[in-house]
Amino acid sequence: MYAMTSLWFESALLPQGWATQVRLTAADGHIERVAVGVAAQAEDERHAIGVPGLPNVHSHAFQRGLAGLTERRGPAHDSFWSWRELMYQFVERMDPDEFEALSTLAYAQMLEGGFTHVGEFHYLHHDRNGVPFADPGELAGRIAAAAAHTGIGLTLLPTFYAHAGFGGTEPAPRQRRFCNDPQRFARIVEASRKAVQGLAGARVGVAPHSLRAVTPSELAAVVELAHGGVIHIHIAEQLREVEECLAWSGRRPVEWLLDNQDVDKRWCLVHATHATDAELEAVAARGAVIGLCPLTEASLGDGIFPAAQFFAHKGRIAIGSDSNILLDAAEELRLLEYSQRLAQRARNVLAAGHGASTGRSLFDAALSGGAQALYPDERATGLAPGASLDVLSLNAAHPALIARREDEILDSWIFAGGQPVIDCVWRAGVKLVSGGRHRDRDGIAARYGQALRRLLA
């Protein structure tokens, strides 16, 4: 059970807009009452600015240990595919303790960067030699342990991976730690549900890795295992993927998926970088979320998602940190907008309309889309009665926020301040970050350092 929490903010972003002198009271991790225009009470913890924590819809937590180690040019054209080989080399040596240590640091830094709930796209299932663990949920349990240690909210997405390419191509030797048949994967999903039972607010969905990694019949079997929960999939991230899908099926990846699956609000299509306008319109009509990871998409040279076109169709987006090269929610939103500016040679491309704040438009989209993709069963989202008390306090004395009011706060945090603007973070009513640092940052970082030195020795 969570203790009672009472917070008071000079200014806070509520679902209906900005308000002043806001008092939030919570019990059992959820907001019970929101009072506006009231004085602080003696027991209240007082702060200047409060905004909801953001969902992170797409993470491979263990890849945090690879950040910065793939920035040397190879003998040929570097791409996502050459980066993937380096990632495979890194994964080959990792044991469960190291996996947990890397994941724990990633989750602590997510909280420090403004993310309060993570969707973990979990595809590393087996031991270093590719042999399944005696416990099919061994590594799912390590993710749950990392989430429990840090306090971040978790939607665990066990990921089905069976093939190296479209049409059921035999997997490569370096993919042996990922691969399963449908029967063994069903056991992993069940073990994942058991692994998160002790985590308040945790959920389990499913994730067919990509169309190239599953056959049509396997995809249908994986979707059945969702039991009404969320379904996430990588799709149309790379041009090569689009070309190979066309060669296999005569259709593009998003087109094929929409034709062959009942894609609806439960689905999150991750990346969708190379989707056509007709595909974007169809995804928007189905109510699915597109999960964007601008920092990773830029790092891997994926391309630029046509966000302005998708917004024009009233499409829903969320953001994720994917390879976790940098954990900063504001930076993901900033790069999303700036990529559109570079592509269109224009400014404030994703603002909701004339006079609208770009920062507020991005923040609102990421909050609502992320909630749909990770915890659609929540009674409410944001700073509202019934919602989990997931809130950030921003440092009003930071140079980026001086004399800022209302939406200017979001614009300045996202485009001029970033992670250093965040002071404190609460998740489900528990204060996890103070002064910009996770409460167990030193211990987590020490364990991470030991694990990484062993891996890189």
Summary of the structure (lengths in Angstrom):
residues: 457
radius of gyration: 21.2
end to end distance: 42.7
largest distance: 67.6
contacts: 1638
relative contact order: 0.16
helix: 40%
strand: 22%
